[in-house]
Amino acid sequence: MAEKRKYSKKYCRYCEGKVEFIDYKDPSAYKWTLSERYKIMPRRLTGNCKKHQVMAERAIKRARAAAIVPYVVSRKEVIDNPFEFLQ
């Protein structure tokens, strides 16, 4: 018999907010999908649905190409709050 979950199920933030499109020019839209070293976090950690995870990945990759978001920050240059410029 399967054991019950010891944690609550994660829900897609984009589905709850009824987001139709994630724009790459708005880093506050996809900041939950990035780690503190600007790596793309997997669905099992973020709780995103497949559709919104793909949209977020595309937006992040486009933002990296446009130099809005860095590719990866080295271990020595990690900042406490990488999105402080958004607030």
Biotite code that builds the C-alpha atoms (Angstrom):
import biotite.structure as struc

atoms = struc.array([
    struc.Atom([0.000, 0.000, 0.000], chain_id="A", res_id=1, res_name="MET", atom_name="CA", element="C"),
    struc.Atom([1.261, 3.461, -0.848], chain_id="A", res_id=2, res_name="ALA", atom_name="CA", element="C"),
    struc.Atom([2.303, 5.723, 1.981], chain_id="A", res_id=3, res_name="GLU", atom_name="CA", element="C"),
    struc.Atom([0.658, 9.091, 2.462], chain_id="A", res_id=4, res_name="LYS", atom_name="CA", element="C"),
    struc.Atom([2.589, 12.211, 1.623], chain_id="A", res_id=5, res_name="ARG", atom_name="CA", element="C"),
    struc.Atom([4.376, 13.891, 4.490], chain_id="A", res_id=6, res_name="LYS", atom_name="CA", element="C"),
    struc.Atom([4.373, 17.208, 2.682], chain_id="A", res_id=7, res_name="TYR", atom_name="CA", element="C"),
    struc.Atom([1.766, 19.290, 0.931], chain_id="A", res_id=8, res_name="SER", atom_name="CA", element="C"),
    struc.Atom([1.415, 19.118, -2.824], chain_id="A", res_id=9, res_name="LYS", atom_name="CA", element="C"),
    struc.Atom([3.080, 21.970, -4.672], chain_id="A", res_id=10, res_name="LYS", atom_name="CA", element="C"),
    struc.Atom([0.917, 23.998, -7.003], chain_id="A", res_id=11, res_name="TYR", atom_name="CA", element="C"),
    struc.Atom([1.859, 25.902, -10.121], chain_id="A", res_id=12, res_name="CYS", atom_name="CA", element="C"),
    struc.Atom([2.103, 29.611, -9.300], chain_id="A", res_id=13, res_name="ARG", atom_name="CA", element="C"),
    struc.Atom([1.420, 30.523, -12.904], chain_id="A", res_id=14, res_name="TYR", atom_name="CA", element="C"),
    struc.Atom([-1.815, 28.484, -13.033], chain_id="A", res_id=15, res_name="CYS", atom_name="CA", element="C"),
    struc.Atom([-2.985, 30.084, -9.779], chain_id="A", res_id=16, res_name="GLU", atom_name="CA", element="C"),
    struc.Atom([-2.224, 33.531, -11.208], chain_id="A", res_id=17, res_name="GLY", atom_name="CA", element="C"),
    struc.Atom([-3.844, 32.584, -14.549], chain_id="A", res_id=18, res_name="LYS", atom_name="CA", element="C"),
    struc.Atom([-0.723, 33.543, -16.515], chain_id="A", res_id=19, res_name="VAL", atom_name="CA", element="C"),
    struc.Atom([-1.106, 33.027, -20.263], chain_id="A", res_id=20, res_name="GLU", atom_name="CA", element="C"),
    struc.Atom([2.406, 34.038, -21.350], chain_id="A", res_id=21, res_name="PHE", atom_name="CA", element="C"),
    struc.Atom([5.717, 34.570, -19.546], chain_id="A", res_id=22, res_name="ILE", atom_name="CA", element="C"),
    struc.Atom([7.639, 37.468, -21.051], chain_id="A", res_id=23, res_name="ASP", atom_name="CA", element="C"),
    struc.Atom([11.434, 37.287, -21.018], chain_id="A", res_id=24, res_name="TYR", atom_name="CA", element="C"),
    struc.Atom([11.738, 41.050, -20.439], chain_id="A", res_id=25, res_name="LYS", atom_name="CA", element="C"),
    struc.Atom([10.117, 40.758, -16.988], chain_id="A", res_id=26, res_name="ASP", atom_name="CA", element="C"),
    struc.Atom([12.467, 38.886, -14.594], chain_id="A", res_id=27, res_name="PRO", atom_name="CA", element="C"),
    struc.Atom([9.983, 39.149, -11.720], chain_id="A", res_id=28, res_name="SER", atom_name="CA", element="C"),
    struc.Atom([7.684, 36.813, -13.675], chain_id="A", res_id=29, res_name="ALA", atom_name="CA", element="C"),
    struc.Atom([10.104, 33.886, -13.651], chain_id="A", res_id=30, res_name="TYR", atom_name="CA", element="C"),
    struc.Atom([12.227, 34.559, -10.562], chain_id="A", res_id=31, res_name="LYS", atom_name="CA", element="C"),
    struc.Atom([10.676, 31.565, -8.720], chain_id="A", res_id=32, res_name="TRP", atom_name="CA", element="C"),
    struc.Atom([12.068, 29.244, -11.367], chain_id="A", res_id=33, res_name="THR", atom_name="CA", element="C"),
    struc.Atom([15.694, 30.365, -10.841], chain_id="A", res_id=34, res_name="LEU", atom_name="CA", element="C"),
    struc.Atom([17.997, 29.331, -8.006], chain_id="A", res_id=35, res_name="SER", atom_name="CA", element="C"),
    struc.Atom([20.324, 31.708, -6.141], chain_id="A", res_id=36, res_name="GLU", atom_name="CA", element="C"),
    struc.Atom([23.010, 30.900, -8.716], chain_id="A", res_id=37, res_name="ARG", atom_name="CA", element="C"),
    struc.Atom([20.586, 31.633, -11.591], chain_id="A", res_id=38, res_name="TYR", atom_name="CA", element="C"),
    struc.Atom([20.155, 27.987, -12.566], chain_id="A", res_id=39, res_name="LYS", atom_name="CA", element="C"),
    struc.Atom([16.777, 26.783, -13.811], chain_id="A", res_id=40, res_name="ILE", atom_name="CA", element="C"),
    struc.Atom([15.110, 24.745, -11.078], chain_id="A", res_id=41, res_name="MET", atom_name="CA", element="C"),
    struc.Atom([13.275, 21.515, -12.005], chain_id="A", res_id=42, res_name="PRO", atom_name="CA", element="C"),
    struc.Atom([9.508, 21.068, -11.848], chain_id="A", res_id=43, res_name="ARG", atom_name="CA", element="C"),
    struc.Atom([9.654, 18.790, -8.841], chain_id="A", res_id=44, res_name="ARG", atom_name="CA", element="C"),
    struc.Atom([11.140, 21.630, -6.770], chain_id="A", res_id=45, res_name="LEU", atom_name="CA", element="C"),
    struc.Atom([9.104, 24.555, -8.103], chain_id="A", res_id=46, res_name="THR", atom_name="CA", element="C"),
    struc.Atom([5.775, 22.775, -8.507], chain_id="A", res_id=47, res_name="GLY", atom_name="CA", element="C"),
    struc.Atom([5.195, 24.243, -11.956], chain_id="A", res_id=48, res_name="ASN", atom_name="CA", element="C"),
    struc.Atom([3.021, 22.423, -14.439], chain_id="A", res_id=49, res_name="CYS", atom_name="CA", element="C"),
    struc.Atom([4.595, 21.188, -17.678], chain_id="A", res_id=50, res_name="LYS", atom_name="CA", element="C"),
    struc.Atom([3.195, 24.011, -19.822], chain_id="A", res_id=51, res_name="LYS", atom_name="CA", element="C"),
    struc.Atom([4.380, 26.820, -17.568], chain_id="A", res_id=52, res_name="HIS", atom_name="CA", element="C"),
    struc.Atom([7.753, 25.187, -16.886], chain_id="A", res_id=53, res_name="GLN", atom_name="CA", element="C"),
    struc.Atom([8.459, 25.105, -20.624], chain_id="A", res_id=54, res_name="VAL", atom_name="CA", element="C"),
    struc.Atom([7.347, 28.737, -20.972], chain_id="A", res_id=55, res_name="MET", atom_name="CA", element="C"),
    struc.Atom([9.536, 29.803, -18.057], chain_id="A", res_id=56, res_name="ALA", atom_name="CA", element="C"),
    struc.Atom([12.538, 27.933, -19.461], chain_id="A", res_id=57, res_name="GLU", atom_name="CA", element="C"),
    struc.Atom([12.121, 29.619, -22.840], chain_id="A", res_id=58, res_name="ARG", atom_name="CA", element="C"),
    struc.Atom([11.789, 33.027, -21.206], chain_id="A", res_id=59, res_name="ALA", atom_name="CA", element="C"),
    struc.Atom([14.912, 32.470, -19.077], chain_id="A", res_id=60, res_name="ILE", atom_name="CA", element="C"),
    struc.Atom([16.956, 31.272, -22.043], chain_id="A", res_id=61, res_name="LYS", atom_name="CA", element="C"),
    struc.Atom([15.875, 34.284, -24.096], chain_id="A", res_id=62, res_name="ARG", atom_name="CA", element="C"),
    struc.Atom([16.664, 36.615, -21.187], chain_id="A", res_id=63, res_name="ALA", atom_name="CA", element="C"),
    struc.Atom([20.122, 35.067, -20.894], chain_id="A", res_id=64, res_name="ARG", atom_name="CA", element="C"),
    struc.Atom([20.761, 35.656, -24.598], chain_id="A", res_id=65, res_name="ALA", atom_name="CA", element="C"),
    struc.Atom([19.606, 39.274, -24.198], chain_id="A", res_id=66, res_name="ALA", atom_name="CA", element="C"),
    struc.Atom([21.882, 39.695, -21.120], chain_id="A", res_id=67, res_name="ALA", atom_name="CA", element="C"),
    struc.Atom([18.967, 40.399, -18.760], chain_id="A", res_id=68, res_name="ILE", atom_name="CA", element="C"),
    struc.Atom([19.814, 37.379, -16.578], chain_id="A", res_id=69, res_name="VAL", atom_name="CA", element="C"),
    struc.Atom([23.345, 35.957, -16.227], chain_id="A", res_id=70, res_name="PRO", atom_name="CA", element="C"),
    struc.Atom([24.009, 32.382, -17.295], chain_id="A", res_id=71, res_name="TYR", atom_name="CA", element="C"),
    struc.Atom([25.542, 31.037, -14.068], chain_id="A", res_id=72, res_name="VAL", atom_name="CA", element="C"),
    struc.Atom([27.159, 32.878, -11.185], chain_id="A", res_id=73, res_name="VAL", atom_name="CA", element="C"),
    struc.Atom([30.348, 31.379, -9.773], chain_id="A", res_id=74, res_name="SER", atom_name="CA", element="C"),
    struc.Atom([30.417, 30.122, -6.196], chain_id="A", res_id=75, res_name="ARG", atom_name="CA", element="C"),
    struc.Atom([32.535, 33.072, -5.083], chain_id="A", res_id=76, res_name="LYS", atom_name="CA", element="C"),
    struc.Atom([30.135, 35.681, -6.483], chain_id="A", res_id=77, res_name="GLU", atom_name="CA", element="C"),
    struc.Atom([26.862, 34.344, -5.049], chain_id="A", res_id=78, res_name="VAL", atom_name="CA", element="C"),
    struc.Atom([24.674, 37.156, -3.728], chain_id="A", res_id=79, res_name="ILE", atom_name="CA", element="C"),
    struc.Atom([22.208, 36.847, -0.838], chain_id="A", res_id=80, res_name="ASP", atom_name="CA", element="C"),
    struc.Atom([19.257, 38.223, -2.788], chain_id="A", res_id=81, res_name="ASN", atom_name="CA", element="C"),
    struc.Atom([19.797, 37.987, -6.557], chain_id="A", res_id=82, res_name="PRO", atom_name="CA", element="C"),
    struc.Atom([16.530, 39.793, -7.322], chain_id="A", res_id=83, res_name="PHE", atom_name="CA", element="C"),
    struc.Atom([17.025, 42.835, -5.105], chain_id="A", res_id=84, res_name="GLU", atom_name="CA", element="C"),
    struc.Atom([17.117, 45.051, -8.207], chain_id="A", res_id=85, res_name="PHE", atom_name="CA", element="C"),
    struc.Atom([13.503, 44.047, -8.927], chain_id="A", res_id=86, res_name="LEU", atom_name="CA", element="C"),
    struc.Atom([12.054, 45.405, -5.695], chain_id="A", res_id=87, res_name="GLN", atom_name="CA", element="C"),
])
